[in-house]
């Protein structure tokens, strides 16, 4: 590993979540995790939002000895949906390794513009006519403004946990290598922005920042269209728009329908979990609330519920 990996692979991306735990980067695989306390003498690990990536998934098993030390209870992450087959092999025999939500992917090698529904094309065209689009050379300079705009997303989708981010997280992620920040301005100023990360031939549309007026003006249509065009111009082949809000994978979810309109492909990421200390895990899980979650001791109502979104088991 060179230290110059882009986007979700970058050490800077893992470090950006320092407000939510202690960042850990595994030496062989490059997997990045957050260490979260479970009391004075124990802890668990969770992957960063939204996906965990590895420079070498085949080395993950080699790294487990680094994690499975006295005090470590469990490990959980959602893996890169572009690497599902590789991740399946790397996590074979784990306590949890199964599909997690539908993720909507735009094929930039095909005619993604005309594949959209006619009404969506019309809305996007009008939104582009009323916004000035720009790729920002110094995204970090907008950190404070974008943090304020992100609160629209937090409120609209009732975001909690890692996805709610923090001012420091946003500022650091804007400086991560491999990022592309597209902004949309109207007569009143900055209406919205989209931060994406490029990973070789693929990209992930990571965060959208919107002023409250942006929903009336369909700013998100302009941002996604302009971002896909920019990624296409850079020679990328696929762009992942992500999935539905929260843990609901229903196609009727409004956000899911919106993303599906831009895409012709879907992928399913894997949610992966491993118990590192069975005895301590069982002791902690005895305090779990109703419902099956992994790790059970962080479910709503459990002793170590952390306010974030638990993972259905």
N, C-alpha and C positions, 0 to 999 in steps of 0.2 A: 504494500500500500504506500502511495506516494505522499498522501496528505493533501493532494490537489483534486480529490474526487469531487464531483459536482452534486448539487442538490441534496437529496436525502442520504447520499453516501458520504457527504462532507462531514468531517468532524465538527465544523461550525454549526451544522444543522442540529446535531445531537446536543451540543453545548447550549443551543438556544432555549432548551427546555429546562434550564437550570433552576428556574423558579418552582418547578414541580417535582424535583428530585435531584439526586446526584447523577450526572451523566457518566455512563460507562461505555467504553468502546472495546470490544473484544479483539484480541491481538491477531488471531488467525483469520477469522471470517470477515472482520470489519463490522459486525452487527453492533448497532448502537442501542443502548437501553437506558432507562432511568431507574435508579435504585431508590426505593421508597421505604421509609421506616415502618416497622410493625411493633414498635416498642423499643426499649433500650438495647436489646441484644439480638434483634432479628429484623429481616427486611425481605422485600420481594423486588422483582424487576418487571418493568412494562416497556413495550416499545414506544417510540415517538409517534405522534399523530402526523399523518394518517397511516403511514406504512413504514415497516422496517425493511431495509435493503441490506444486502451483503455484497462485498466485492468477491467473496468466494463462499457460496452456500455449502459446498462440500466440506469446508473446514469447520462448520458449526459444531459438529460432534466433538471435535478436538478442543473447542473452546468451553465445552460444558464443565470441564474440570476446574476452569477458572471461576465459574459461577457457583458450583456445588461445594461451598465451604461452610463450616459451622455458622449458623445464623441465617443463611439464605433459604427461603421457603418455597418460592415458585417463580416461574418465568412466563410471561404472556406477551404476545405481539400479533399484529395483523401484518401479513407479508405482502410484498410487492405483487400486484396482480399480473404483471408481465412475466413473473417467474414462478408461476404456480406449480408447474411440473417439477422444477428443480427443488422447490420448497417441500413438496410432498416427499421426495426422496430424503431430504435432509432431516425431516421431522418424523420419519416412519418410526412407530413405536412410542410416540409421545402420548401423554394423557389427553391431549386435545390437538387435532389437526383436521379441520373440516372447512368447507366453503363458508364464507362470510359475506353476505350481501352481493348484489349485482352492481358491477362497475361499468359505466358507459364509456365506450371508446370510439373516438373519431378516427377513421382511416384516412390519413392525409395523402395517401397515394391514389385515392379514388376521388370522384366528384362529390365531395361532402357538401358543397354548396347546394346543388340541385337535389340532393337526396333528402333535404329537410322538407317538412310539410310547407305547402305554398304560403300559408298564413304566417308561419315562422320566418320565411324568407322576406315577406313584406314588412314585418315588424322590424327585423334586423336592418333592412335597407333604410327605413325611415329613421331608426335610431342612429345609424351611421351618418345620416344627413344632418342630424341635429347635435352631433358631438364631434369634437376635435380629438382624434386618437393620436397617441404618442407613446413610443417606447422610451422609458426614462433611463438616462445614462447613469444617474446616481440615485438609486431607489432609497437608500438609507436616509437621504435628506428629507424624505416625506414621512418618516417614521411616526412622528407625533400626530400628524394629520390623519394618516391611515389607521392608527389605533382608534382615533375617535370615530372614524367611519365604520370600523369593524364592529362597533357596539350596535349598529343597526342589524347586522347578521346575528349577533348574540341574542338580541331581544326577539327578532323575528322567528328564529328557529329554536329558541330556548336552549342555547348551547351551554354545556357544562363541562367540567373536567379539563383535560388537556386542550380540547378544541376551543375552549374559551380564551386560551392564550394569556398573555400578559403584555404590558408595554415593552418590557425588555425582550420578550420572545419575538414580537413583531419586528422590533428594531434589528435584532440579530439576524432574523431570517431574511430581511431585505438585503443584507450584506453577504449572504451565502453565495458562493460561486455557482454558476450554472443557472442563475435566476433570470427571469424576464418579467419586467413590470410594465404592463400596458395601462395607460391612464385614459380616461374619457373626461373631457371638459365641455361645459356648455356656457351659456352667457353668464351664469351665476358663479362659475369657477369649477373646481374639481367635483365631478359628480360621482366618480367611481374609479376603481383600479382593480387589476387582476394580476396576481403574482403566480407565475408558473416556474417549474424547474425542469430542466432538460437532463436526460440521462442517456447519452448516446443517441440512438435512433428514436427513442420514445420520450414523452414528456408527461408531466402531471400538472393539471390546473389546480393549484394548491389553495389559494385564498382569494376571495373576492371581497373588496371593500366598497361599500355603497353609502352615499348620502341618502337620507330619508326621501328626498325628492326623486331619487334614481328609479324607484319602482313605478312612478307615474310616467317616467320618460323612457322606460325600457332600456336603461343604460346597460344592464347585464347582457342584453342581446348584442349590443355594439362591442362590449368587451370580449365576449367569447368569439364573435366573428373575427375581430381584429387580431386576437391572440392566435387563433387557428391559422389565419393567413400568415402571421409572422413565423410560426413554427414550421409551416409548410415551406416558406421561403428559405428557411435555414436547413431544409433537407430532411426534417424529421418525418417518420413514417406513421406514427400513431400518437394520439393524445388522449389521456385518461381524464374524463371530467368527474370521476368519482361516482358515488351512489346516492341513495336516498338519505334523508336526514335521520340522525340517531341510528337505531338498530332495526328500524322498520324497513323491510325489503319489498313491500307491496308496490306493484307497478302503479297503483292509483295515487301514491304519494306525489304531491304537486311538484316537488323538486326532482323526483325521479322522472316524471313525465317530461319536464323541461329538458333535462339532460338527454333523455332518450331521443328527443326531437333533433338533436345535433349529431347523433351517432348512428352507425349501422352495425356495430359490434358490441358485445358485452364480454366481460371477463369476471371471474369470481376469485377474489382474494381468499387466502386461507387465514383463519384465526388459529393460532398455535399456542399451546400451553404445556408446561411441564412442571411437575412437582419435584422439587429439589430436596425436600426434607419431609417425608411422608408422615412421620409422627407429629411433627410440629404443625404441618398443614391440617391434619385431622383435628388436633386440639383447637386450632384457630377456627376451623370450619364448624365446630360445634356451636359457635355463636352466630352462625349465619341466619339471615332472615328467610322469608319464604321465597320460593323460586330457585331454579338451578342456575348458578353462575360460576364462572371460573375467573379468578379464584373465589371460592365460596365465601371466604371471610370478608370480602369487600363488597358483597351484595348489599342492597338497601336494607337497613335494619340490623346488619351485622356489626360487630364491635369495631371493625376497621373500615367501614364504609367511608369512602373518601369524597363523596359528592359528585364523582364523575359517573360516566355511563358504564355500568357493569356489563360484562360479556356473557350472553346467554350460553349455557353449557349444553 
